[in-house]
Amino acid sequence: MGRLAGFKYRQIVKRQKEFGFGFDCQAAGSHGIWYNTDTERYTTVPNHPGDMPEGTLKAILNQAGISPNQQCPVRLLQQ
């Protein structure tokens, strides 16, 4: 297991909200499209049971423009 393993949908969505993403619309099946008005980036997040595959999570982070090591701006303001 790599460092991006073991994350569930709710954990990923929570992090995306901290980075300024909001739910935009429902896509095909169980996929949701999230949008960040500040960066004008879209990302598609599948809502499947169990852990998100590492490759899928890496693609979500890439679409969102978030580095796996990047700290959330909200958390930085709270420190």
N, C-alpha and C positions, 0 to 999 in steps of 0.2 A: 504494500500500500504506500502510495506517495503522499506528499503533503497536502494535496487537494482532495484526498479521499475522505469519505465519511460525512459529507454534507448532504442535508436533506433540503427539499424545496423551501420550506419555511425559513431555514437558516440563510439560504441564498437570497431570498426575497427581503429578509430583514436587513441584510448587508447592503443590498441594492438601494433600499429606501434611505439608508444612512448616507449613501453617495449621491442622493438627490433624484433617484429614479422613482417614477410613479407608474401605476398600471395604466396602460393605454387602451388595449382592447384584447379580446379573446381571439386567438388564432385557431387554426385547424386542430381538432381533437382537444387534447388537454394542454395546449401550449398557450402561454400568455405573452403578449408583447408589452415591454416596459420601455418608457421614454424618459430621458433626462432633458429638461428644458434649458439647463445651463450649457451643456455640452452638445445638445441636439443629436444625441446618439440613441439608437434603438437597440434593444437586445431581446431575443426570444428565449423564454425560460420554460422548459417542459415541466409539467406538474405530474410527475409519476411517483408511485410509492417506492420507498426504499431510498438508498443513497444514490446521488447523482454520479454517473461515471466521470472519471477524471478528465477525459478528453472533452466531454460535453461542458463541464464546468470551466475548463480552460478556454473553450470557444466563447462561452458566455462572458467571461472576464475580458477577452479580447474584443468582442463586440462592444462592450461597455467602456473600453479604454481604461480598465482597472488592472494594475499589476497585482499579482498574488501577494506581494510583500507590502503593498501600499496600505498605509493606515487611513482610516476613514476621517474625512475632514470634521465631521461632527464630534468624533472622539477627541480629536486634537483640540477643538475649542473647549471641551469640557475639562481638559487637564489643567 
